[in-house]
Amino acid sequence: MNNLMSEKNIELLKSLAYMSEKVPKGKFLFQEDQKGEYFFVVVTDNFEISHLPVTAKN
């Protein structure tokens, strides 16, 4: 299983789940986690949230 499904990230997704009811489907949210890392949250048609880390490329 990849690192996106780590226990910490799953807990983070659970903490963001409330947004699925407040944000229109298909909208992208830009969030910062407890470590100061940024990621996108995508609210899908099924109100699922995807955790998409933002990485810088040099």
Contacts in CASP RR format, 6 or more apart in sequence:
PFRMAT RR
TARGET T0000
AUTHOR 0000-0000-0000
METHOD contacts of the structure
MODEL  1
MNNLMSEKNIELLKSLAYMSEKVPKGKFLFQEDQKGEYFFVVVTDNFEIS
HLPVTAKN
3 9 0 8 1.000
4 51 0 8 1.000
4 53 0 8 1.000
9 51 0 8 1.000
12 33 0 8 1.000
12 34 0 8 1.000
12 51 0 8 1.000
13 49 0 8 1.000
13 51 0 8 1.000
16 31 0 8 1.000
16 41 0 8 1.000
16 49 0 8 1.000
17 49 0 8 1.000
19 29 0 8 1.000
19 41 0 8 1.000
19 43 0 8 1.000
19 49 0 8 1.000
20 43 0 8 1.000
20 47 0 8 1.000
20 48 0 8 1.000
20 49 0 8 1.000
21 47 0 8 1.000
23 29 0 8 1.000
23 43 0 8 1.000
24 43 0 8 1.000
25 43 0 8 1.000
25 44 0 8 1.000
25 45 0 8 1.000
25 47 0 8 1.000
26 42 0 8 1.000
26 43 0 8 1.000
26 44 0 8 1.000
26 45 0 8 1.000
27 42 0 8 1.000
27 43 0 8 1.000
28 40 0 8 1.000
28 41 0 8 1.000
28 42 0 8 1.000
29 40 0 8 1.000
29 41 0 8 1.000
29 42 0 8 1.000
29 43 0 8 1.000
30 38 0 8 1.000
30 39 0 8 1.000
30 40 0 8 1.000
30 41 0 8 1.000
30 54 0 8 1.000
31 38 0 8 1.000
31 39 0 8 1.000
31 40 0 8 1.000
31 41 0 8 1.000
32 38 0 8 1.000
32 39 0 8 1.000
33 39 0 8 1.000
37 53 0 8 1.000
37 54 0 8 1.000
38 53 0 8 1.000
38 54 0 8 1.000
39 51 0 8 1.000
39 52 0 8 1.000
39 53 0 8 1.000
39 54 0 8 1.000
40 50 0 8 1.000
40 52 0 8 1.000
40 54 0 8 1.000
41 49 0 8 1.000
41 50 0 8 1.000
41 51 0 8 1.000
41 52 0 8 1.000
42 49 0 8 1.000
42 50 0 8 1.000
42 52 0 8 1.000
43 49 0 8 1.000
44 50 0 8 1.000
END
